[in-house]
Amino acid sequence: MEIKTKELDNGNLIINEEFAELIRHNGLITAKKLWEMKSDPVKSILEERGTGRFFLEPPKGAEFAETYIKRYSPPSLKEKIKAFSSLKFEKYDAFHEWNALLAFHRHNLPTVTPVAVARVNGRTCNLTLGIKDYKRASALFESFKREDGERKRKLIRKIAELAGDMHATGFAHQDFYLVHIFVKECENDAIYLIDLQRLVMDGALSKRFRIKDLGQLLFSARPFVSRTDMMRFWKAYTEKAGKELFKNKRLIRSVFGKADKILKRHERKQKKA
């Protein structure tokens, strides 16, 4: 679905036209006003990126809209040196994530709804609509009991098809863990992929990014799935991503190898903690 957008504040603020009335009603008509909107902190893993939550007042007495704002500041000198030493030259900001969200919606891939994006004095922020009544896929898999087998199989297929559709489109998430997949039980376990700030959208998907995504997903799912579950996933994934991949043993070994590397890195971090 194509999302129609509109520029305000000399192009420093771009909004989803569907929410134009809501944005104006709350006075968020400039990039500066959006950036300075008071919010409750939710997450701040990196110094230059933090997420907050606030509720927008509806214009016609409807339910308040829960929204999340992600603010990006220029990286510190320490982060620049770290990125340079790791040969990571990509620049990810709120506009990159905004474009990723628009691209996901354009290709009918499930994710959060973008509301607005802004640029203020070298800093950027984007606003998205909150997803209500969800569970993270990681928590849901952990809660499954033996009698939930059919539901578990259906959820695995949904995640496999999402991964296959995403990769067939030429996108790679780069942070493709179960914690970033929201599941809405009230919508028959509909799934939504969040945190698209590092999405790769370079057209043809490279082998490296495919392995990275699938290795991350395997690492996070391994405690909850059997070999049979993995085979079901692979069949559903390759039906979307490309049937020629189904018997690609080298690719399969590479995915398992990537998951093993992530596990070892995770274990080293736990020992240091």
Secondary structure as UniProt FT lines:
FT   STRAND          5..8
FT   HELIX           9..11
FT   STRAND          13..16
FT   HELIX           17..19
FT   HELIX           20..25
FT   TURN            26..27
FT   HELIX           31..35
FT   STRAND          40..46
FT   TURN            47..48
FT   STRAND          49..56
FT   TURN            59..60
FT   STRAND          65..72
FT   HELIX           77..85
FT   TURN            86..87
FT   HELIX           94..106
FT   TURN            107..108
FT   STRAND          114..120
FT   TURN            121..122
FT   STRAND          123..129
FT   STRAND          135..136
FT   HELIX           137..143
FT   HELIX           146..148
FT   HELIX           149..169
FT   STRAND          171..172
FT   HELIX           178..180
FT   STRAND          181..184
FT   HELIX           185..187
FT   STRAND          190..193
FT   TURN            197..198
FT   STRAND          200..201
FT   HELIX           207..221
FT   HELIX           222..224
FT   HELIX           227..241
FT   HELIX           243..245
FT   TURN            246..247
FT   HELIX           249..272
//
